[in-house]
Amino acid sequence: YMNRSGVFVVDGTIRMIAPDADLPTPDQETHVVDAEDNVLIPGLINCHTHITRRHVHRLPVDSSFRASVPEIESQSGPQRILFAMRNAWQELMEGTTSFRDCGSRHKVSLELRKAITSGKVNGPLVLSCGEGIAMTGGHGTHRDFTAIEADGIDAVRKEVRAQLRAGADWIKMMASGGLGGMPEHEDPRWSEYSVDELGVAVEEAHKRWKRVCTHCGSAESVKNSVKAGVDSVEHGMLLDEEAVSLMAKHGTFFV
């Protein structure tokens, strides 16, 4: 047997979690919600998503990710922002109160963030990477077109600055190939950006107190990312012990 407990909220802020006997006595201005037989959990955080196509996992089982994602990303900007709005609402209703969008075509998630922040639509707290940045022919430049191409230190520096100017909360770099363009265009075992190219992205982002994440498939791309000083590694499907040890040494987060 467990004593009943409650949560006391004032103006949207939790002030107390305690047994009923220790909570303030409700008055006429208090709205009481009986949540018996329900479960109350903290807001969930989705650290890596692409909000424009978040609903793909709800499609029928015969709908392949490989086909449905390009179909969504090839639609017009207004249609993709509508997908993003609907998905953000569904995320919120499922308990996700914060998410980080790791790259959206034409910076849709930046526009979504503005709409939520200004109160035009309802949704979770949004952290946006703007558009991903890839080498020519790199990950995100084939079927879903969510990355901007930039080659060499100077071009990467300029593109990172452009994403920061647009309002990106994080910078997303494509450090390896991925699954989106397999097998014709890419392979996650391929490493793409060099340590120097990743390093200049970190330099520019950190000057503005922003962080950098890297799409990584190969162990080499993870090691290049850590050596460059990135803040988080995404996916890491082919991590090896050396890469993990390097991440632990440098305090690199793994998503």
Residue frames relative to the residue before (quaternion, step in Angstrom):
aa qw qx qy qz dx dy dz
Y 1.0000 0.0000 0.0000 0.0000 0.00 0.00 0.00
M 0.1050 -0.7904 0.6021 0.0424 3.55 -0.97 0.90
N 0.4777 -0.6490 0.5106 0.2999 3.55 -1.03 0.80
R 0.5232 -0.6239 0.4759 0.3325 3.55 -1.11 0.70
S 0.1015 -0.7789 0.6176 0.0402 3.54 -1.05 0.82
G 0.1573 -0.8016 0.5714 0.0785 3.52 -1.25 0.30
V 0.3443 -0.6933 0.5938 0.2195 3.50 -1.41 0.17
F 0.1934 -0.7828 0.5848 0.0879 3.57 -0.78 1.05
V 0.0580 -0.8220 0.5653 -0.0380 3.58 -0.55 1.24
V 0.0489 -0.7814 0.6221 0.0087 3.57 -0.95 0.91
D 0.8473 -0.0800 0.0114 0.5249 3.58 -0.70 1.14
G 0.7457 -0.4381 0.2177 0.4522 3.54 0.93 0.95
T 0.6662 0.4661 -0.3024 0.4975 3.59 1.26 0.05
I 0.4146 -0.6940 0.5290 0.2580 3.60 -0.87 0.95
R 0.1634 -0.8091 0.5613 0.0598 3.56 -0.68 1.14
M 0.8160 -0.0075 0.0484 0.5760 3.60 1.12 -0.61
I 0.0612 -0.7303 0.6779 0.0577 3.53 -1.21 0.72
A 0.2484 0.7847 -0.5088 0.2524 3.58 -0.39 1.20
P 0.6448 -0.4600 0.4069 0.4550 3.60 -1.27 0.13
D 0.6652 -0.5386 0.3397 0.3898 3.55 -1.12 0.71
A 0.6533 0.5498 -0.3204 0.4102 3.57 0.95 -0.88
D 0.7156 0.4423 -0.2482 0.4803 3.58 1.14 -0.56
L 0.5512 0.6074 -0.3985 0.4104 3.59 1.25 -0.11
P 0.6105 -0.5428 0.4081 0.4076 3.62 -1.14 0.45
T 0.5152 -0.6331 0.4780 0.3245 3.57 -1.08 0.68
P 0.4651 -0.6961 0.4624 0.2920 3.62 -0.71 1.02
D 0.1454 -0.7607 0.6243 0.1022 3.55 -1.11 0.71
Q 0.7698 -0.3720 0.2368 0.4616 3.59 -1.27 -0.14
E 0.6938 0.4660 -0.2785 0.4733 3.61 1.13 -0.53
T 0.5820 0.5931 -0.3684 0.4169 3.59 1.27 -0.10
H 0.2246 -0.7522 0.6063 0.1269 3.57 -0.89 0.98
V 0.1550 -0.8118 0.5609 0.0480 3.57 -0.53 1.19
V 0.1152 -0.7751 0.6203 0.0356 3.56 -0.89 1.04
D 0.2364 -0.7616 0.5891 0.1301 3.57 -0.73 1.07
A 0.0540 -0.8352 0.5466 -0.0271 3.57 -0.31 1.29
E 0.2142 0.7969 -0.5362 0.1779 3.59 1.10 0.57
D 0.8196 0.1876 -0.2025 0.5021 3.55 -1.09 0.91
N 0.6135 0.4868 -0.3722 0.4982 3.59 1.23 0.38
V 0.3600 -0.7082 0.5628 0.2282 3.54 -1.30 0.22
L 0.1771 -0.7713 0.6052 0.0864 3.56 -0.88 0.97
I 0.0055 -0.8073 0.5888 -0.0393 3.57 -0.69 1.10
P 0.5810 -0.5481 0.4423 0.4078 3.60 -1.19 0.32
G 0.6337 -0.5114 0.4027 0.4179 3.57 -1.24 0.30
L 0.3855 -0.7207 0.5320 0.2211 3.56 -0.96 0.89
I 0.2286 -0.7555 0.6014 0.1239 3.55 -1.21 0.62
N 0.1625 -0.7571 0.6272 0.0840 3.57 -0.81 1.04
C 0.2490 -0.8331 0.4803 0.1153 3.56 -0.23 1.29
H 0.7983 0.1235 -0.0774 0.5844 3.60 1.18 -0.33
T 0.2768 0.7349 -0.5839 0.2058 3.54 -0.53 1.18
H 0.2437 -0.6874 0.6488 0.2171 3.52 -1.42 0.10
I 0.3037 -0.8413 0.4137 0.1696 3.51 0.14 1.37
T 0.5718 0.6028 -0.3875 0.3994 3.61 1.09 -0.55
R 0.8048 0.2343 -0.1042 0.5352 3.59 1.03 -0.74
R 0.2671 0.8024 -0.4983 0.1913 3.58 1.20 0.46
H 0.6495 0.5469 -0.3201 0.4202 3.61 1.11 -0.60
V 0.4306 0.7290 -0.4591 0.2690 3.60 1.21 -0.20
H 0.6469 0.5363 -0.3337 0.4272 3.61 1.02 -0.74
R 0.6453 0.5074 -0.3259 0.4689 3.61 1.25 -0.19
L 0.5063 0.6621 -0.4235 0.3548 3.59 1.24 -0.19
P 0.6720 -0.4819 0.3532 0.4375 3.63 -1.20 0.35
V 0.6275 -0.5906 0.3605 0.3570 3.55 -1.10 0.71
D 0.6658 0.4962 -0.3204 0.4560 3.61 1.14 -0.43
S 0.5526 0.5719 -0.4048 0.4513 3.60 1.30 0.16
S 0.2553 -0.8046 0.5177 0.1398 3.57 -0.42 1.17
F 0.5745 -0.5802 0.4634 0.3444 3.54 -1.17 0.71
R 0.6292 0.5765 -0.3150 0.4153 3.53 1.02 -0.89
A 0.7341 0.3962 -0.2265 0.5028 3.58 1.06 -0.76
S 0.7023 0.5066 -0.2884 0.4087 3.58 0.87 -0.92
V 0.6373 0.5434 -0.3425 0.4257 3.61 0.97 -0.74
P 0.6766 0.4571 -0.3192 0.4810 3.66 0.78 -0.83
E 0.6097 0.5586 -0.3567 0.4347 3.58 1.04 -0.70
I 0.6673 0.4829 -0.2924 0.4858 3.58 1.01 -0.83
E 0.7199 0.4743 -0.2648 0.4320 3.56 0.77 -1.06
S 0.6526 0.5157 -0.3218 0.4523 3.61 1.18 -0.42
Q 0.5308 0.6283 -0.4155 0.3884 3.59 1.24 -0.11
S 0.6805 -0.5015 0.3486 0.4048 3.55 -1.28 0.31
G 0.6830 -0.4958 0.3577 0.3997 3.55 -1.27 0.39
P 0.6653 0.4983 -0.3193 0.4552 3.62 0.84 -0.87
Q 0.6517 0.5044 -0.3248 0.4641 3.60 0.98 -0.76
R 0.6735 0.4937 -0.3074 0.4563 3.60 0.96 -0.81
I 0.6366 0.4999 -0.3475 0.4733 3.61 1.02 -0.62
L 0.6098 0.5342 -0.3540 0.4662 3.60 1.12 -0.57
F 0.6087 0.5247 -0.3420 0.4870 3.58 1.05 -0.74
A 0.6696 0.5166 -0.3005 0.4409 3.57 0.89 -0.97
M 0.6483 0.5217 -0.3135 0.4574 3.58 0.97 -0.85
R 0.6707 0.4897 -0.3007 0.4689 3.56 0.91 -0.92
N 0.6706 0.5054 -0.3012 0.4519 3.57 0.93 -0.89
A 0.6292 0.5338 -0.3379 0.4528 3.58 1.01 -0.77
W 0.6477 0.5078 -0.3195 0.4696 3.58 0.99 -0.80
Q 0.6606 0.4973 -0.3105 0.4690 3.59 0.94 -0.85
E 0.6105 0.5426 -0.3502 0.4585 3.59 1.03 -0.72
L 0.6654 0.5067 -0.2988 0.4597 3.55 0.93 -0.95
M 0.6783 0.4967 -0.2933 0.4552 3.58 0.93 -0.87
E 0.6718 0.4632 -0.2922 0.4987 3.59 1.22 -0.43
G 0.6573 -0.5589 0.2956 0.4101 3.59 1.28 0.13
T 0.5270 0.6042 -0.4270 0.4182 3.59 1.26 0.09
T 0.1095 -0.8351 0.5385 0.0265 3.57 -0.39 1.21
S 0.7683 0.1525 -0.1299 0.6079 3.59 1.30 -0.10
F 0.0938 0.7867 -0.6098 0.0184 3.56 -1.09 0.64
R 0.2936 -0.7149 0.6059 0.1888 3.50 -1.31 0.52
D 0.2365 -0.7634 0.5887 0.1213 3.55 -0.65 1.15
C 0.2135 -0.8308 0.5085 0.0754 3.57 -0.51 1.22
G 0.8249 -0.1656 0.0388 0.5391 3.53 0.85 1.01
S 0.1250 0.7795 -0.6037 0.1106 3.55 -0.74 1.07
R 0.5653 -0.6290 0.4180 0.3317 3.53 -0.99 0.89
H 0.8437 0.0631 -0.1003 0.5236 3.55 -0.96 0.98
K 0.5689 -0.6518 0.3629 0.3461 3.58 1.13 0.74
V 0.1327 0.8290 -0.5326 0.1070 3.60 1.03 0.73
S 0.6725 0.5097 -0.3235 0.4281 3.61 0.89 -0.83
L 0.5772 0.5549 -0.3825 0.4611 3.60 1.16 -0.44
E 0.6648 0.4825 -0.3029 0.4832 3.58 0.97 -0.83
L 0.6168 0.5355 -0.3371 0.4681 3.58 1.06 -0.73
R 0.6387 0.5313 -0.3245 0.4522 3.57 0.95 -0.87
K 0.6466 0.5148 -0.3162 0.4657 3.57 0.97 -0.84
A 0.6681 0.5112 -0.3040 0.4470 3.59 0.94 -0.90
I 0.6658 0.4833 -0.3021 0.4815 3.59 1.00 -0.80
T 0.6657 0.5177 -0.3051 0.4424 3.56 0.89 -0.94
S 0.7122 0.4471 -0.2545 0.4776 3.60 1.02 -0.80
G 0.5358 -0.6600 0.3870 0.3571 3.58 1.27 -0.10
K 0.4073 0.7227 -0.4750 0.2935 3.61 1.21 0.18
V 0.7821 0.0511 -0.0143 0.6209 3.57 1.08 -0.78
N 0.4541 -0.6683 0.5156 0.2851 3.55 -1.28 0.37
G 0.2723 0.7522 -0.5706 0.1854 3.53 -1.07 0.74
P 0.6705 -0.4896 0.3623 0.4236 3.58 -1.27 0.07
L 0.6295 -0.4471 0.4464 0.4522 3.53 -1.38 -0.05
V 0.1763 -0.8081 0.5586 0.0623 3.58 -0.80 1.04
L 0.0720 -0.7135 0.6940 0.0642 3.51 -1.10 0.88
S 0.1248 -0.8386 0.5299 0.0183 3.57 -0.61 1.13
C 0.3164 -0.7311 0.5764 0.1819 3.54 -1.08 0.84
G 0.4474 -0.6638 0.4762 0.3640 3.58 1.24 -0.02
E 0.7068 -0.3416 0.3020 0.5409 3.57 -0.70 -1.11
G 0.5040 -0.6223 0.4978 0.3330 3.54 -1.14 0.62
I 0.2839 -0.7352 0.5897 0.1763 3.55 -1.28 0.40
A 0.0138 0.8152 -0.5733 0.0815 3.58 -0.72 1.14
M 0.5462 -0.5559 0.4932 0.3867 3.52 -1.29 0.31
T 0.6654 -0.4739 0.3689 0.4434 3.57 -1.23 0.30
G 0.8208 0.1491 -0.1485 0.5311 3.57 -0.69 1.11
G 0.4781 0.6950 -0.4232 0.3308 3.58 1.26 0.17
H 0.7532 -0.3775 0.2757 0.4628 3.53 -1.34 -0.09
G 0.7781 0.3059 -0.2503 0.4882 3.54 -0.98 0.91
T 0.6652 0.4927 -0.3101 0.4676 3.60 1.26 0.16
H 0.6271 0.5594 -0.3304 0.4297 3.58 1.24 0.22
R 0.8540 0.1007 -0.0443 0.5085 3.62 0.10 -1.21
D 0.7858 0.3349 -0.1910 0.4835 3.59 0.94 -0.79
F 0.2351 -0.8309 0.4837 0.1426 3.61 1.27 -0.27
T 0.3613 0.7397 -0.4927 0.2821 3.59 0.88 0.94
A 0.6953 0.4367 -0.2739 0.5008 3.60 1.25 0.08
I 0.3627 -0.6894 0.5906 0.2108 3.52 -1.28 0.65
E 0.3755 -0.7434 0.5085 0.2187 3.60 -0.90 0.88
A 0.1284 0.7589 -0.6298 0.1046 3.55 -1.02 0.93
D 0.1088 -0.8117 0.5737 0.0167 3.57 -0.82 1.04
G 0.8036 0.2658 -0.2111 0.4889 3.54 -0.96 0.90
I 0.6930 -0.5187 0.3178 0.3869 3.54 -1.24 0.54
D 0.6983 0.4845 -0.2958 0.4361 3.59 0.78 -0.96
A 0.6712 0.4904 -0.3031 0.4658 3.59 0.94 -0.86
V 0.6341 0.5128 -0.3316 0.4743 3.60 1.02 -0.76
R 0.6307 0.5386 -0.3342 0.4476 3.57 0.93 -0.87
K 0.6745 0.4972 -0.2961 0.4585 3.58 0.88 -0.95
E 0.6880 0.4828 -0.3000 0.4512 3.61 0.89 -0.86
V 0.6097 0.5294 -0.3530 0.4727 3.59 1.04 -0.69
R 0.6504 0.5086 -0.3151 0.4680 3.57 0.94 -0.85
A 0.6382 0.5256 -0.3298 0.4557 3.59 1.03 -0.75
Q 0.6541 0.4991 -0.3141 0.4737 3.59 0.99 -0.80
L 0.6445 0.5089 -0.3175 0.4741 3.58 1.02 -0.76
R 0.6333 0.5273 -0.3274 0.4623 3.57 1.01 -0.78
A 0.6602 0.5116 -0.2994 0.4613 3.57 1.07 -0.76
G 0.6047 -0.6009 0.3390 0.3980 3.57 1.25 -0.32
A 0.3084 0.7761 -0.5036 0.2212 3.60 1.20 0.30
D 0.3894 -0.7119 0.5401 0.2232 3.56 -1.04 0.85
W 0.7615 0.1148 -0.0523 0.6357 3.55 1.18 -0.71
I 0.3222 -0.6838 0.6057 0.2484 3.53 -1.34 0.29
K 0.1744 -0.7855 0.5891 0.0749 3.57 -0.89 1.00
M 0.0684 -0.7956 0.6019 -0.0026 3.56 -0.70 1.16
M 0.3308 -0.7302 0.5642 0.1974 3.57 -1.06 0.79
A 0.1235 -0.8463 0.5172 0.0303 3.56 -0.15 1.30
S 0.7916 0.1328 -0.0895 0.5897 3.59 1.25 -0.20
G 0.6155 -0.4835 0.4443 0.4359 3.51 -1.34 -0.04
G 0.2304 -0.7851 0.5610 0.1261 3.55 -1.29 0.13
L 0.7026 -0.4708 0.3499 0.4029 3.52 -1.30 -0.41
G 0.5515 0.6801 -0.3781 0.3005 3.57 1.15 -0.64
G 0.7919 0.2958 -0.1497 0.5128 3.60 1.00 -0.76
M 0.4102 0.7106 -0.4835 0.3049 3.60 1.23 0.27
P 0.6692 -0.2347 -0.6964 -0.1100 1.47 -2.11 1.36
E 0.4978 0.7085 -0.4130 0.2824 3.57 1.24 -0.23
H 0.8405 0.2774 -0.0796 0.4585 3.57 0.85 -1.00
E 0.8332 0.0399 0.0183 0.5513 3.61 1.05 -0.50
D 0.1479 -0.7505 0.6383 0.0858 3.50 -1.39 0.26
P 0.4948 -0.6863 0.4327 0.3114 3.65 -0.81 0.89
R 0.5952 0.5699 -0.3720 0.4273 3.61 1.20 -0.27
W 0.5754 0.5839 -0.3845 0.4244 3.57 1.26 -0.23
S 0.2449 -0.7178 0.6269 0.1784 3.56 -1.05 0.76
E 0.2312 -0.8095 0.5316 0.0932 3.55 -0.95 0.89
Y 0.8076 0.2332 -0.1646 0.5160 3.64 0.04 -1.15
S 0.4520 -0.6784 0.5190 0.2572 3.55 -1.17 0.74
V 0.6744 -0.4669 0.3724 0.4341 3.56 -1.29 0.22
D 0.6620 0.5175 -0.3148 0.4414 3.59 0.93 -0.87
E 0.6636 0.4932 -0.3103 0.4693 3.61 0.96 -0.83
L 0.6525 0.4872 -0.3116 0.4897 3.58 0.99 -0.79
G 0.6403 0.5604 -0.3200 0.4166 3.56 1.02 -0.83
V 0.6678 0.4827 -0.3190 0.4682 3.59 0.97 -0.75
A 0.5888 0.5476 -0.3668 0.4679 3.60 1.15 -0.52
V 0.6440 0.5078 -0.3091 0.4816 3.56 1.01 -0.85
E 0.6345 0.5471 -0.3270 0.4372 3.58 0.93 -0.91
E 0.7100 0.4608 -0.2669 0.4609 3.57 0.80 -1.02
A 0.6696 0.4984 -0.3093 0.4557 3.60 0.91 -0.85
H 0.6899 0.4895 -0.2921 0.4463 3.57 0.85 -0.94
K 0.5733 0.5736 -0.3858 0.4399 3.60 1.14 -0.48
R 0.7328 0.3639 -0.2081 0.5360 3.58 1.18 -0.59
W 0.5030 -0.6782 0.4001 0.3563 3.59 1.31 0.40
K 0.4935 0.6092 -0.4567 0.4205 3.57 1.08 0.77
R 0.3926 -0.7304 0.5170 0.2124 3.55 -1.24 0.48
V 0.3226 -0.7387 0.5702 0.1582 3.54 -1.35 0.39
C 0.0623 -0.7635 0.6410 0.0478 3.55 -1.04 0.85
T 0.2087 -0.7902 0.5670 0.1029 3.56 -1.15 0.61
H 0.3967 -0.6520 0.5953 0.2511 3.52 -1.11 0.83
C 0.0529 0.8161 -0.5679 0.0931 3.58 -0.61 1.16
G 0.1206 -0.7612 0.6324 0.0784 3.54 -0.99 0.91
S 0.7599 0.3787 -0.1927 0.4920 3.54 0.70 -1.12
A 0.5901 -0.5600 0.4465 0.3727 3.55 -1.23 0.49
E 0.6181 0.5550 -0.3435 0.4381 3.59 1.04 -0.75
S 0.6590 0.5059 -0.3179 0.4569 3.60 0.96 -0.81
V 0.6022 0.5353 -0.3495 0.4782 3.58 1.14 -0.63
K 0.6708 0.4955 -0.2985 0.4642 3.59 0.87 -0.94
N 0.6313 0.5188 -0.3339 0.4699 3.59 0.98 -0.78
S 0.6515 0.5288 -0.3092 0.4475 3.57 0.98 -0.87
V 0.6768 0.4862 -0.2985 0.4653 3.56 0.86 -0.95
K 0.6465 0.5167 -0.3204 0.4609 3.59 0.94 -0.84
A 0.6744 0.4915 -0.2868 0.4705 3.59 1.13 -0.66
G 0.5311 -0.6704 0.3852 0.3467 3.58 1.26 -0.23
V 0.3137 0.7617 -0.5219 0.2216 3.61 1.13 0.42
D 0.5229 -0.6768 0.4421 0.2704 3.55 -1.23 0.56
S 0.8091 -0.0140 -0.0022 0.5874 3.61 1.07 -0.61
V 0.2890 -0.7219 0.6100 0.1524 3.49 -1.24 0.73
E 0.2238 -0.7853 0.5686 0.0994 3.57 -0.87 1.02
H 0.8317 0.2102 -0.1990 0.4739 3.57 -1.11 0.86
G 0.1602 0.8320 -0.5243 0.0851 3.61 0.32 -1.19
M 0.0919 0.8546 -0.5079 0.0569 3.59 1.00 0.80
L 0.7910 0.2970 -0.1311 0.5187 3.59 1.03 -0.77
L 0.1281 0.8158 -0.5457 0.1428 3.57 1.03 0.80
D 0.0984 -0.7601 0.6331 0.1082 3.58 -1.16 0.58
E 0.7347 -0.4410 0.2786 0.4338 3.58 -1.28 0.21
E 0.6297 0.5381 -0.3371 0.4476 3.58 1.00 -0.77
A 0.6614 0.5036 -0.3047 0.4648 3.58 0.95 -0.89
V 0.6536 0.5108 -0.3143 0.4616 3.58 0.93 -0.88
S 0.6556 0.5112 -0.3125 0.4596 3.61 0.92 -0.87
L 0.6463 0.5155 -0.3137 0.4671 3.56 1.03 -0.81
M 0.6346 0.5231 -0.3215 0.4694 3.57 1.02 -0.80
A 0.6587 0.5111 -0.3066 0.4591 3.57 0.93 -0.90
K 0.6463 0.5342 -0.3121 0.4466 3.57 0.99 -0.84
H 0.7722 0.3585 -0.1742 0.4948 3.57 0.94 -0.90
G 0.4602 -0.7060 0.4396 0.3108 3.61 1.24 -0.04
T 0.3153 0.7596 -0.5059 0.2601 3.57 1.08 0.72
F 0.3776 -0.7316 0.5197 0.2282 3.60 -0.80 0.97
F 0.2313 -0.7622 0.5937 0.1142 3.55 -1.22 0.68
V 0.0646 -0.7857 0.6153 0.0009 3.57 -0.73 1.13
